[in-house]
């Protein structure tokens, strides 16, 4: 049977100084009850993403996982958007993404 549940995205945190947002993903179940299905943690870096940027982002990720997800890293999709990424950042993300029970950190190059 086809399910007509509607997916919703809602910004639940916004830090303009850090250029970071937390987006809550939800849907309506068969009884029209809203169900949270996870989060997107998105950070935009205008230049090259350096190790210090990654450290700040990881702290934010850890806070969100602890406060909103009961420690379950699978509930948060971390996304970093930058012009490019330092080699140390790439190495860390490659190793981090090998871990099970966590969603991989997505790296997106913003080519303006």
ZADO-189111 format. One record per residue: residue number from 1; residue in three letters; x, y, z of N, C-alpha, C, CB in turn. Coordinates in Angstrom, 1 decimal. Glycine has a CB too. Layout:
BEGIN
<r num="NUM" residuo="ala" n_px="X" n_py="Y" n_pz="Z" ca_px="X" ca_py="Y" ca_pz="Z" c_px="X" c_py="Y" c_pz="Z" cb_px="X" cb_py="Y" cb_pz="Z"/>
...
END
This chain:
BEGIN
<r num="1" residuo="unk" n_px="0.8" n_py="-1.2" n_pz="0.0" ca_px="0.0" ca_py="0.0" ca_pz="0.0" c_px="0.9" c_py="1.2" c_pz="0.0" cb_px="-1.0" cb_py="0.0" cb_pz="1.2"/>
<r num="2" residuo="unk" n_px="0.5" n_py="2.2" n_pz="-0.8" ca_px="1.3" ca_py="3.5" ca_pz="-0.9" c_px="1.0" c_py="4.3" c_pz="0.3" cb_px="0.9" cb_py="4.2" cb_pz="-2.2"/>
<r num="3" residuo="unk" n_px="2.1" n_py="4.8" n_pz="0.9" ca_px="2.0" ca_py="5.7" ca_pz="2.1" c_px="2.2" c_py="7.1" c_pz="1.6" cb_px="3.1" cb_py="5.3" cb_pz="3.1"/>
<r num="4" residuo="unk" n_px="1.3" n_py="8.0" n_pz="1.9" ca_px="1.3" ca_py="9.4" ca_pz="1.5" c_px="2.0" c_py="10.3" c_pz="2.6" cb_px="0.0" cb_py="9.9" cb_pz="1.2"/>
<r num="5" residuo="unk" n_px="2.8" n_py="9.7" n_pz="3.5" ca_px="3.4" ca_py="10.6" ca_pz="4.5" c_px="4.3" c_py="11.7" c_pz="3.9" cb_px="4.3" cb_py="9.7" cb_pz="5.4"/>
<r num="6" residuo="unk" n_px="4.2" n_py="12.8" n_pz="4.5" ca_px="4.9" ca_py="14.0" ca_pz="4.0" c_px="6.1" c_py="14.2" c_pz="4.8" cb_px="4.0" cb_py="15.3" cb_pz="4.0"/>
<r num="7" residuo="unk" n_px="7.3" n_py="14.3" n_pz="4.2" ca_px="8.5" ca_py="14.6" ca_pz="4.9" c_px="8.6" c_py="16.2" c_pz="5.1" cb_px="9.8" cb_py="14.1" cb_pz="4.1"/>
<r num="8" residuo="unk" n_px="9.0" n_py="16.5" n_pz="6.3" ca_px="9.2" ca_py="17.9" ca_pz="6.6" c_px="10.6" c_py="18.2" c_pz="7.1" cb_px="8.1" cb_py="18.4" cb_pz="7.7"/>
<r num="9" residuo="unk" n_px="11.1" n_py="19.4" n_pz="6.7" ca_px="12.4" ca_py="19.9" ca_pz="7.2" c_px="12.1" c_py="21.2" c_pz="7.9" cb_px="13.4" cb_py="20.0" cb_pz="6.0"/>
<r num="10" residuo="unk" n_px="12.6" n_py="21.3" n_pz="9.2" ca_px="12.5" ca_py="22.4" ca_pz="10.0" c_px="13.8" c_py="22.8" c_pz="10.6" cb_px="11.4" cb_py="22.2" cb_pz="11.1"/>
<r num="11" residuo="unk" n_px="14.2" n_py="24.1" n_pz="10.4" ca_px="15.4" ca_py="24.6" ca_pz="11.1" c_px="15.1" c_py="24.8" c_pz="12.6" cb_px="15.9" cb_py="26.0" cb_pz="10.5"/>
<r num="12" residuo="unk" n_px="15.8" n_py="24.0" n_pz="13.4" ca_px="15.5" ca_py="24.1" ca_pz="14.9" c_px="16.6" c_py="24.8" c_pz="15.6" cb_px="15.4" cb_py="22.7" cb_pz="15.4"/>
<r num="13" residuo="unk" n_px="17.8" n_py="25.0" n_pz="15.0" ca_px="18.9" ca_py="25.8" ca_pz="15.6" c_px="19.6" c_py="26.5" c_pz="14.4" cb_px="19.9" cb_py="24.9" cb_pz="16.4"/>
<r num="14" residuo="unk" n_px="19.9" n_py="27.8" n_pz="14.7" ca_px="20.7" ca_py="28.6" ca_pz="13.7" c_px="21.7" c_py="29.4" c_pz="14.4" cb_px="19.7" cb_py="29.5" cb_pz="12.9"/>
<r num="15" residuo="unk" n_px="23.0" n_py="29.3" n_pz="14.0" ca_px="24.0" ca_py="30.0" ca_pz="14.6" c_px="24.7" c_py="30.8" c_pz="13.4" cb_px="25.1" cb_py="29.1" cb_pz="15.4"/>
<r num="16" residuo="unk" n_px="24.3" n_py="32.1" n_pz="13.3" ca_px="24.8" ca_py="32.9" ca_pz="12.2" c_px="26.3" c_py="33.2" c_pz="12.3" cb_px="24.0" cb_py="34.2" cb_pz="12.1"/>
<r num="17" residuo="unk" n_px="26.8" n_py="33.3" n_pz="13.5" ca_px="28.2" ca_py="33.5" ca_pz="13.7" c_px="29.1" c_py="32.3" c_pz="13.2" cb_px="28.5" cb_py="33.8" cb_pz="15.2"/>
<r num="18" residuo="unk" n_px="28.6" n_py="31.1" n_pz="13.6" ca_px="29.3" ca_py="29.9" ca_pz="13.2" c_px="28.9" c_py="29.4" c_pz="11.8" cb_px="29.0" cb_py="28.8" cb_pz="14.2"/>
<r num="19" residuo="unk" n_px="27.9" n_py="30.1" n_pz="11.2" ca_px="27.3" ca_py="29.7" ca_pz="9.9" c_px="26.9" c_py="28.2" c_pz="9.9" cb_px="28.3" cb_py="30.0" cb_pz="8.8"/>
<r num="20" residuo="unk" n_px="26.1" n_py="27.9" n_pz="10.9" ca_px="25.8" ca_py="26.5" ca_pz="11.2" c_px="24.3" c_py="26.4" c_pz="11.5" cb_px="26.6" cb_py="25.8" cb_pz="12.3"/>
<r num="21" residuo="unk" n_px="23.6" n_py="25.4" n_pz="10.9" ca_px="22.2" ca_py="25.2" ca_pz="11.2" c_px="22.0" c_py="23.7" c_pz="11.5" cb_px="21.3" cb_py="25.6" cb_pz="10.0"/>
<r num="22" residuo="unk" n_px="20.9" n_py="23.5" n_pz="12.3" ca_px="20.5" ca_py="22.2" ca_pz="12.6" c_px="19.1" c_py="22.0" c_pz="12.1" cb_px="20.5" cb_py="21.9" cb_pz="14.1"/>
<r num="23" residuo="unk" n_px="18.9" n_py="21.1" n_pz="11.2" ca_px="17.6" ca_py="20.9" ca_pz="10.5" c_px="17.0" c_py="19.6" c_pz="11.0" cb_px="17.7" cb_py="20.9" cb_pz="9.0"/>
<r num="24" residuo="unk" n_px="15.7" n_py="19.7" n_pz="11.5" ca_px="15.0" ca_py="18.5" ca_pz="12.0" c_px="14.2" c_py="17.9" c_pz="10.8" cb_px="14.1" cb_py="18.8" cb_pz="13.2"/>
<r num="25" residuo="unk" n_px="14.3" n_py="16.6" n_pz="10.6" ca_px="13.6" ca_py="15.9" ca_pz="9.6" c_px="12.4" c_py="15.2" c_pz="10.3" cb_px="14.5" cb_py="14.9" cb_pz="8.8"/>
<r num="26" residuo="unk" n_px="11.2" n_py="15.3" n_pz="9.8" ca_px="10.1" ca_py="14.6" ca_pz="10.4" c_px="9.1" c_py="14.2" c_pz="9.3" cb_px="9.4" cb_py="15.5" cb_pz="11.4"/>
<r num="27" residuo="unk" n_px="8.1" n_py="13.4" n_pz="9.7" ca_px="7.1" ca_py="13.0" ca_pz="8.8" c_px="5.8" c_py="12.7" c_pz="9.6" cb_px="7.5" cb_py="11.7" cb_pz="8.0"/>
<r num="28" residuo="unk" n_px="4.7" n_py="12.6" n_pz="8.9" ca_px="3.4" ca_py="12.3" ca_pz="9.6" c_px="3.1" c_py="10.8" c_pz="9.3" cb_px="2.2" cb_py="13.2" cb_pz="9.0"/>
<r num="29" residuo="unk" n_px="2.9" n_py="10.1" n_pz="10.4" ca_px="2.6" ca_py="8.7" ca_pz="10.3" c_px="1.1" c_py="8.5" c_pz="9.9" cb_px="2.8" cb_py="8.0" cb_pz="11.7"/>
<r num="30" residuo="unk" n_px="0.7" n_py="7.2" n_pz="9.9" ca_px="-0.6" ca_py="6.9" ca_pz="9.4" c_px="-1.7" c_py="7.6" c_pz="10.2" cb_px="-0.8" cb_py="5.4" cb_pz="9.5"/>
<r num="31" residuo="unk" n_px="-1.5" n_py="7.9" n_pz="11.5" ca_px="-2.4" ca_py="8.6" ca_pz="12.3" c_px="-2.3" c_py="10.1" c_pz="12.3" cb_px="-2.4" cb_py="8.1" cb_pz="13.8"/>
<r num="32" residuo="unk" n_px="-1.5" n_py="10.6" n_pz="11.3" ca_px="-1.2" ca_py="12.0" ca_pz="11.2" c_px="-0.4" c_py="12.6" c_pz="12.4" cb_px="-2.5" cb_py="12.8" cb_pz="11.0"/>
<r num="33" residuo="unk" n_px="0.3" n_py="11.7" n_pz="13.1" ca_px="1.1" ca_py="12.2" ca_pz="14.2" c_px="2.5" c_py="12.5" c_pz="13.6" cb_px="1.2" cb_py="11.1" cb_pz="15.3"/>
<r num="34" residuo="unk" n_px="3.1" n_py="13.6" n_pz="14.1" ca_px="4.4" ca_py="14.0" ca_pz="13.6" c_px="5.4" c_py="13.2" c_pz="14.3" cb_px="4.6" cb_py="15.5" cb_pz="13.9"/>
<r num="35" residuo="unk" n_px="6.4" n_py="12.6" n_pz="13.5" ca_px="7.4" ca_py="11.8" ca_pz="14.0" c_px="8.8" c_py="12.3" c_pz="13.5" cb_px="7.2" cb_py="10.3" cb_pz="13.5"/>
<r num="36" residuo="unk" n_px="9.7" n_py="12.6" n_pz="14.5" ca_px="11.0" ca_py="13.0" ca_pz="14.1" c_px="11.8" c_py="11.8" c_pz="13.6" cb_px="11.7" cb_py="13.7" cb_pz="15.4"/>
<r num="37" residuo="unk" n_px="12.4" n_py="12.1" n_pz="12.4" ca_px="13.2" ca_py="11.0" ca_pz="11.8" c_px="14.7" c_py="11.2" c_pz="11.7" cb_px="12.6" cb_py="10.7" cb_pz="10.4"/>
<r num="38" residuo="unk" n_px="15.1" n_py="12.3" n_pz="12.4" ca_px="16.6" ca_py="12.6" ca_pz="12.4" c_px="16.9" c_py="14.1" c_pz="12.1" cb_px="17.3" cb_py="11.8" cb_pz="11.3"/>
<r num="39" residuo="unk" n_px="18.1" n_py="14.4" n_pz="12.0" ca_px="18.6" ca_py="15.7" ca_pz="11.9" c_px="19.7" c_py="15.9" c_pz="10.8" cb_px="19.1" cb_py="16.3" cb_pz="13.3"/>
<r num="40" residuo="unk" n_px="19.8" n_py="17.1" n_pz="10.3" ca_px="21.0" ca_py="17.4" ca_pz="9.4" c_px="21.7" c_py="18.5" c_pz="10.2" cb_px="20.5" cb_py="17.9" cb_pz="8.0"/>
<r num="41" residuo="unk" n_px="23.0" n_py="18.4" n_pz="10.4" ca_px="23.8" ca_py="19.4" ca_pz="11.0" c_px="24.7" c_py="19.9" c_pz="9.8" cb_px="24.7" cb_py="18.9" cb_pz="12.2"/>
<r num="42" residuo="unk" n_px="24.5" n_py="21.2" n_pz="9.4" ca_px="25.1" ca_py="21.8" ca_pz="8.3" c_px="26.0" c_py="23.0" c_pz="8.7" cb_px="24.1" cb_py="22.2" cb_pz="7.2"/>
<r num="43" residuo="unk" n_px="27.2" n_py="23.0" n_pz="8.2" ca_px="28.1" ca_py="24.1" ca_pz="8.5" c_px="28.7" c_py="24.6" c_pz="7.2" cb_px="29.3" cb_py="23.7" cb_pz="9.5"/>
<r num="44" residuo="unk" n_px="28.7" n_py="25.9" n_pz="7.0" ca_px="29.3" ca_py="26.5" ca_pz="5.8" c_px="30.5" c_py="27.2" c_pz="6.1" cb_px="28.2" cb_py="27.4" cb_pz="5.1"/>
<r num="45" residuo="unk" n_px="31.6" n_py="26.9" n_pz="5.4" ca_px="32.9" ca_py="27.6" ca_pz="5.6" c_px="33.2" c_py="28.3" c_pz="4.3" cb_px="34.0" cb_py="26.6" cb_pz="6.0"/>
<r num="46" residuo="unk" n_px="33.5" n_py="29.6" n_pz="4.4" ca_px="33.7" ca_py="30.4" ca_pz="3.2" c_px="35.0" c_py="30.1" c_pz="2.5" cb_px="33.7" cb_py="31.9" cb_pz="3.5"/>
<r num="47" residuo="unk" n_px="36.0" n_py="29.6" n_pz="3.2" ca_px="37.3" ca_py="29.3" ca_pz="2.6" c_px="37.6" c_py="27.9" c_pz="2.7" cb_px="38.4" cb_py="30.2" cb_pz="3.3"/>
<r num="48" residuo="unk" n_px="38.9" n_py="27.5" n_pz="2.9" ca_px="39.3" ca_py="26.2" ca_pz="3.0" c_px="38.9" c_py="25.7" c_pz="4.5" cb_px="40.8" cb_py="26.0" cb_pz="2.8"/>
<r num="49" residuo="unk" n_px="38.4" n_py="24.5" n_pz="4.6" ca_px="38.1" ca_py="23.9" ca_pz="5.9" c_px="39.4" c_py="23.4" c_pz="6.5" cb_px="37.0" cb_py="22.8" cb_pz="5.7"/>
<r num="50" residuo="unk" n_px="39.7" n_py="24.0" n_pz="7.6" ca_px="40.9" ca_py="23.7" ca_pz="8.3" c_px="40.6" c_py="22.8" c_pz="9.5" cb_px="41.7" cb_py="24.9" cb_pz="8.8"/>
<r num="51" residuo="unk" n_px="41.6" n_py="22.2" n_pz="10.1" ca_px="41.5" ca_py="21.4" ca_pz="11.3" c_px="40.7" c_py="22.0" c_pz="12.4" cb_px="42.8" cb_py="20.9" cb_pz="11.8"/>
<r num="52" residuo="unk" n_px="40.9" n_py="23.3" n_pz="12.7" ca_px="40.2" ca_py="24.0" ca_pz="13.7" c_px="38.7" c_py="24.1" c_pz="13.4" cb_px="40.8" cb_py="25.4" cb_pz="13.9"/>
<r num="53" residuo="unk" n_px="38.4" n_py="24.3" n_pz="12.1" ca_px="36.9" ca_py="24.3" ca_pz="11.8" c_px="36.3" c_py="22.9" c_pz="12.0" cb_px="36.8" cb_py="24.7" cb_pz="10.3"/>
<r num="54" residuo="unk" n_px="37.0" n_py="21.9" n_pz="11.7" ca_px="36.5" ca_py="20.5" ca_pz="11.9" c_px="36.3" c_py="20.3" c_pz="13.4" cb_px="37.4" cb_py="19.5" cb_pz="11.3"/>
<r num="55" residuo="unk" n_px="37.2" n_py="20.7" n_pz="14.2" ca_px="37.1" ca_py="20.5" ca_pz="15.7" c_px="35.9" c_py="21.2" c_pz="16.2" cb_px="38.4" cb_py="21.1" cb_pz="16.4"/>
<r num="56" residuo="unk" n_px="35.6" n_py="22.4" n_pz="15.8" ca_px="34.4" ca_py="23.2" ca_pz="16.2" c_px="33.1" c_py="22.4" c_pz="15.8" cb_px="34.4" cb_py="24.6" cb_pz="15.7"/>
<r num="57" residuo="unk" n_px="33.2" n_py="21.9" n_pz="14.5" ca_px="32.0" ca_py="21.2" ca_pz="14.0" c_px="31.8" c_py="19.9" c_pz="14.8" cb_px="32.2" cb_py="20.9" cb_pz="12.5"/>
<r num="58" residuo="unk" n_px="32.8" n_py="19.2" n_pz="15.1" ca_px="32.7" ca_py="18.0" ca_pz="15.9" c_px="32.1" c_py="18.2" c_pz="17.2" cb_px="34.1" cb_py="17.3" cb_pz="16.0"/>
<r num="59" residuo="unk" n_px="32.5" n_py="19.3" n_pz="17.9" ca_px="32.0" ca_py="19.7" ca_pz="19.2" c_px="30.5" c_py="19.9" c_pz="19.1" cb_px="32.7" cb_py="20.9" cb_pz="19.8"/>
<r num="60" residuo="unk" n_px="30.1" n_py="20.7" n_pz="18.0" ca_px="28.7" ca_py="20.9" ca_pz="17.8" c_px="27.9" c_py="19.6" c_pz="17.5" cb_px="28.5" cb_py="21.9" cb_pz="16.6"/>
<r num="61" residuo="unk" n_px="28.5" n_py="18.7" n_pz="16.7" ca_px="27.9" ca_py="17.4" ca_pz="16.5" c_px="27.7" c_py="16.6" c_pz="17.7" cb_px="28.8" cb_py="16.6" cb_pz="15.5"/>
<r num="62" residuo="unk" n_px="28.7" n_py="16.6" n_pz="18.6" ca_px="28.7" ca_py="15.8" ca_pz="19.8" c_px="27.6" c_py="16.4" c_pz="20.7" cb_px="30.0" cb_py="15.9" cb_pz="20.6"/>
<r num="63" residuo="unk" n_px="27.4" n_py="17.7" n_pz="20.8" ca_px="26.4" ca_py="18.4" ca_pz="21.6" c_px="25.0" c_py="18.0" c_pz="21.1" cb_px="26.6" cb_py="19.9" cb_pz="21.6"/>
<r num="64" residuo="unk" n_px="24.8" n_py="18.0" n_pz="19.8" ca_px="23.5" ca_py="17.7" ca_pz="19.2" c_px="23.2" c_py="16.3" c_pz="19.5" cb_px="23.5" cb_py="18.0" cb_pz="17.7"/>
<r num="65" residuo="unk" n_px="24.1" n_py="15.4" n_pz="19.3" ca_px="23.9" ca_py="13.9" ca_pz="19.5" c_px="23.5" c_py="13.7" c_pz="21.0" cb_px="25.1" cb_py="13.1" cb_pz="19.1"/>
<r num="66" residuo="unk" n_px="24.2" n_py="14.3" n_pz="21.9" ca_px="23.9" ca_py="14.2" ca_pz="23.3" c_px="22.6" c_py="14.7" c_pz="23.7" cb_px="25.1" cb_py="14.8" cb_pz="24.1"/>
<r num="67" residuo="unk" n_px="22.3" n_py="16.0" n_pz="23.3" ca_px="21.1" ca_py="16.7" ca_pz="23.8" c_px="19.9" c_py="16.3" c_pz="23.1" cb_px="21.3" cb_py="18.2" cb_pz="23.6"/>
<r num="68" residuo="unk" n_px="19.9" n_py="16.0" n_pz="21.8" ca_px="18.7" ca_py="15.7" ca_pz="21.0" c_px="18.5" c_py="14.2" c_pz="20.6" cb_px="18.7" cb_py="16.5" cb_pz="19.8"/>
<r num="69" residuo="unk" n_px="19.5" n_py="13.5" n_pz="20.7" ca_px="19.5" ca_py="12.1" ca_pz="20.1" c_px="19.8" c_py="11.0" c_pz="21.1" cb_px="20.3" cb_py="12.0" cb_pz="18.9"/>
<r num="70" residuo="unk" n_px="20.0" n_py="11.4" n_pz="22.4" ca_px="20.3" ca_py="10.4" ca_pz="23.4" c_px="21.6" c_py="9.6" c_pz="23.1" cb_px="19.2" cb_py="9.4" cb_pz="23.5"/>
<r num="71" residuo="unk" n_px="22.5" n_py="10.3" n_pz="22.5" ca_px="23.8" ca_py="9.6" ca_pz="22.2" c_px="23.9" c_py="8.8" c_pz="20.9" cb_px="24.2" cb_py="8.8" cb_pz="23.3"/>
<r num="72" residuo="unk" n_px="22.8" n_py="8.8" n_pz="20.1" ca_px="22.7" ca_py="8.0" ca_pz="18.9" c_px="23.2" c_py="8.8" c_pz="17.7" cb_px="21.3" cb_py="7.5" cb_pz="18.7"/>
<r num="73" residuo="unk" n_px="24.4" n_py="8.5" n_pz="17.3" ca_px="25.0" ca_py="9.3" ca_pz="16.2" c_px="24.3" c_py="9.0" c_pz="14.8" cb_px="26.5" cb_py="8.9" cb_pz="16.0"/>
<r num="74" residuo="unk" n_px="23.6" n_py="7.9" n_pz="14.8" ca_px="22.9" ca_py="7.5" ca_pz="13.5" c_px="21.7" c_py="8.5" c_pz="13.2" cb_px="22.4" cb_py="6.1" cb_pz="13.6"/>
<r num="75" residuo="unk" n_px="21.3" n_py="9.3" n_pz="14.2" ca_px="20.2" ca_py="10.2" ca_pz="14.0" c_px="20.6" c_py="11.5" c_pz="13.4" cb_px="19.5" cb_py="10.4" cb_pz="15.3"/>
<r num="76" residuo="unk" n_px="21.9" n_py="11.8" n_pz="13.2" ca_px="22.4" ca_py="13.1" ca_pz="12.7" c_px="23.3" c_py="12.9" c_pz="11.5" cb_px="23.2" cb_py="13.9" cb_pz="13.8"/>
<r num="77" residuo="unk" n_px="22.9" n_py="13.6" n_pz="10.4" ca_px="23.7" ca_py="13.6" ca_pz="9.2" c_px="24.6" c_py="14.9" c_pz="9.2" cb_px="22.9" cb_py="13.6" cb_pz="7.9"/>
<r num="78" residuo="unk" n_px="25.9" n_py="14.7" n_pz="9.4" ca_px="26.8" ca_py="15.9" ca_pz="9.5" c_px="27.3" c_py="16.3" c_pz="8.0" cb_px="28.0" cb_py="15.6" cb_pz="10.4"/>
<r num="79" residuo="unk" n_px="27.1" n_py="17.6" n_pz="7.7" ca_px="27.5" ca_py="18.1" ca_pz="6.4" c_px="28.3" c_py="19.3" c_pz="6.5" cb_px="26.2" cb_py="18.4" cb_pz="5.6"/>
<r num="80" residuo="unk" n_px="29.5" n_py="19.3" n_pz="5.9" ca_px="30.4" ca_py="20.4" ca_pz="5.9" c_px="30.5" c_py="20.9" c_pz="4.4" cb_px="31.8" cb_py="20.0" cb_pz="6.4"/>
<r num="81" residuo="unk" n_px="30.3" n_py="22.2" n_pz="4.2" ca_px="30.4" ca_py="22.8" ca_pz="2.9" c_px="31.5" c_py="23.9" c_pz="3.0" cb_px="29.0" cb_py="23.5" cb_pz="2.5"/>
<r num="82" residuo="unk" n_px="32.5" n_py="23.7" n_pz="2.1" ca_px="33.6" ca_py="24.6" ca_pz="2.0" c_px="34.2" c_py="24.7" c_pz="0.6" cb_px="34.7" cb_py="24.2" cb_pz="3.0"/>
<r num="83" residuo="unk" n_px="35.0" n_py="25.7" n_pz="0.4" ca_px="35.7" ca_py="25.8" ca_pz="-0.9" c_px="36.6" c_py="24.7" c_pz="-1.2" cb_px="36.5" cb_py="27.1" cb_pz="-1.0"/>
<r num="84" residuo="unk" n_px="37.3" n_py="24.2" n_pz="-0.1" ca_px="38.1" ca_py="23.0" ca_pz="-0.2" c_px="38.4" c_py="22.5" c_pz="1.2" cb_px="39.5" cb_py="23.3" cb_pz="-1.0"/>
<r num="85" residuo="unk" n_px="39.1" n_py="21.4" n_pz="1.3" ca_px="39.4" ca_py="20.8" ca_pz="2.6" c_px="40.9" c_py="20.5" c_pz="2.8" cb_px="38.5" cb_py="19.6" cb_pz="2.8"/>
<r num="86" residuo="unk" n_px="41.4" n_py="20.9" n_pz="3.9" ca_px="42.8" ca_py="20.6" ca_pz="4.2" c_px="43.0" c_py="19.0" c_pz="4.2" cb_px="43.3" cb_py="21.2" cb_pz="5.6"/>
<r num="87" residuo="unk" n_px="44.2" n_py="18.6" n_pz="4.0" ca_px="44.5" ca_py="17.2" ca_pz="3.9" c_px="44.2" c_py="16.5" c_pz="5.3" cb_px="46.0" cb_py="17.0" cb_pz="3.6"/>
<r num="88" residuo="unk" n_px="44.5" n_py="17.2" n_pz="6.4" ca_px="44.3" ca_py="16.6" ca_pz="7.7" c_px="42.8" c_py="16.4" c_pz="7.9" cb_px="44.8" cb_py="17.5" cb_pz="8.8"/>
<r num="89" residuo="unk" n_px="42.0" n_py="17.3" n_pz="7.4" ca_px="40.5" ca_py="17.2" ca_pz="7.5" c_px="40.0" c_py="16.0" c_pz="6.7" cb_px="39.8" cb_py="18.5" cb_pz="7.0"/>
<r num="90" residuo="unk" n_px="40.6" n_py="15.9" n_pz="5.5" ca_px="40.2" ca_py="14.7" ca_pz="4.6" c_px="40.6" c_py="13.4" c_pz="5.2" cb_px="40.9" cb_py="14.9" cb_pz="3.2"/>
<r num="91" residuo="unk" n_px="41.8" n_py="13.3" n_pz="5.8" ca_px="42.2" ca_py="12.1" ca_pz="6.5" c_px="41.3" c_py="11.7" c_pz="7.7" cb_px="43.7" cb_py="12.2" cb_pz="7.0"/>
<r num="92" residuo="unk" n_px="41.0" n_py="12.8" n_pz="8.5" ca_px="40.1" ca_py="12.5" ca_pz="9.6" c_px="38.7" c_py="12.0" c_pz="9.2" cb_px="40.0" cb_py="13.7" cb_pz="10.5"/>
<r num="93" residuo="unk" n_px="38.2" n_py="12.7" n_pz="8.2" ca_px="36.8" ca_py="12.3" ca_pz="7.7" c_px="36.8" c_py="10.9" c_pz="7.1" cb_px="36.3" cb_py="13.3" cb_pz="6.7"/>
<r num="94" residuo="unk" n_px="37.9" n_py="10.6" n_pz="6.4" ca_px="38.0" ca_py="9.2" ca_pz="5.8" c_px="37.9" c_py="8.2" c_pz="6.9" cb_px="39.2" cb_py="9.1" cb_pz="5.0"/>
<r num="95" residuo="unk" n_px="38.7" n_py="8.4" n_pz="8.0" ca_px="38.7" ca_py="7.4" ca_pz="9.1" c_px="37.4" c_py="7.5" c_pz="9.9" cb_px="39.9" cb_py="7.8" cb_pz="10.0"/>
<r num="96" residuo="unk" n_px="36.9" n_py="8.6" n_pz="10.1" ca_px="35.6" ca_py="8.8" ca_pz="10.8" c_px="34.5" c_py="8.0" c_pz="10.1" cb_px="35.2" cb_py="10.3" cb_pz="11.0"/>
<r num="97" residuo="unk" n_px="34.5" n_py="8.2" n_pz="8.8" ca_px="33.4" ca_py="7.6" ca_pz="8.0" c_px="33.5" c_py="6.0" c_pz="7.9" cb_px="33.5" cb_py="8.1" cb_pz="6.6"/>
<r num="98" residuo="unk" n_px="34.6" n_py="5.5" n_pz="8.4" ca_px="34.7" ca_py="4.0" ca_pz="8.4" c_px="34.0" c_py="3.4" c_pz="9.7" cb_px="36.2" cb_py="3.6" cb_pz="8.4"/>
<r num="99" residuo="unk" n_px="33.7" n_py="4.3" n_pz="10.7" ca_px="33.1" ca_py="3.8" ca_pz="11.9" c_px="31.7" c_py="3.4" c_pz="11.7" cb_px="33.2" cb_py="4.9" cb_pz="13.0"/>
<r num="100" residuo="unk" n_px="31.3" n_py="2.3" n_pz="12.3" ca_px="29.9" ca_py="1.9" ca_pz="12.2" c_px="29.1" c_py="2.6" c_pz="13.3" cb_px="29.8" cb_py="0.3" cb_pz="12.4"/>
<r num="101" residuo="unk" n_px="27.8" n_py="2.6" n_pz="13.1" ca_px="26.9" ca_py="3.3" ca_pz="14.1" c_px="27.0" c_py="4.8" c_pz="14.1" cb_px="27.2" cb_py="2.8" cb_pz="15.5"/>
<r num="102" residuo="unk" n_px="27.5" n_py="5.4" n_pz="13.0" ca_px="27.6" ca_py="6.8" ca_pz="12.8" c_px="27.3" c_py="7.1" c_pz="11.3" cb_px="28.9" cb_py="7.4" cb_pz="13.2"/>
<r num="103" residuo="unk" n_px="26.6" n_py="8.2" n_pz="11.1" ca_px="26.4" ca_py="8.6" ca_pz="9.7" c_px="27.7" c_py="9.2" c_pz="9.2" cb_px="25.2" cb_py="9.5" cb_pz="9.5"/>
<r num="104" residuo="unk" n_px="28.1" n_py="9.0" n_pz="8.0" ca_px="29.3" ca_py="9.6" ca_pz="7.5" c_px="29.2" c_py="11.2" c_pz="7.4" cb_px="29.7" cb_py="9.1" cb_pz="6.2"/>
<r num="105" residuo="unk" n_px="30.4" n_py="11.8" n_pz="7.6" ca_px="30.4" ca_py="13.3" ca_pz="7.4" c_px="30.5" c_py="13.5" c_pz="5.9" cb_px="31.7" cb_py="13.9" cb_pz="8.2"/>
<r num="106" residuo="unk" n_px="29.6" n_py="14.3" n_pz="5.4" ca_px="29.6" ca_py="14.6" ca_pz="4.0" c_px="30.3" c_py="15.9" c_pz="3.8" cb_px="28.1" cb_py="14.7" cb_pz="3.5"/>
<r num="107" residuo="unk" n_px="31.3" n_py="15.8" n_pz="2.8" ca_px="32.0" ca_py="17.0" ca_pz="2.5" c_px="31.6" c_py="17.5" c_pz="1.1" cb_px="33.6" cb_py="16.7" cb_pz="2.5"/>
<r num="108" residuo="unk" n_px="31.2" n_py="18.7" n_pz="1.0" ca_px="30.7" ca_py="19.3" ca_pz="-0.2" c_px="31.6" c_py="20.5" c_pz="-0.6" cb_px="29.2" cb_py="19.7" cb_pz="-0.1"/>
<r num="109" residuo="unk" n_px="32.2" n_py="20.5" n_pz="-1.7" ca_px="32.9" ca_py="21.6" ca_pz="-2.2" c_px="32.0" c_py="22.6" c_pz="-2.8" cb_px="34.0" cb_py="21.2" cb_pz="-3.3"/>
<r num="110" residuo="unk" n_px="32.1" n_py="23.9" n_pz="-2.3" ca_px="31.3" ca_py="25.0" ca_pz="-2.8" c_px="32.2" c_py="25.8" c_pz="-3.8" cb_px="30.8" cb_py="25.9" cb_pz="-1.6"/>
<r num="111" residuo="unk" n_px="31.9" n_py="25.6" n_pz="-5.0" ca_px="32.7" ca_py="26.3" ca_pz="-6.0" c_px="32.0" c_py="27.5" c_pz="-6.6" cb_px="33.1" cb_py="25.4" cb_pz="-7.2"/>
<r num="112" residuo="unk" n_px="32.1" n_py="28.6" n_pz="-5.9" ca_px="31.5" ca_py="29.9" ca_pz="-6.3" c_px="32.5" c_py="30.6" c_pz="-7.2" cb_px="31.2" cb_py="30.8" cb_pz="-5.1"/>
END
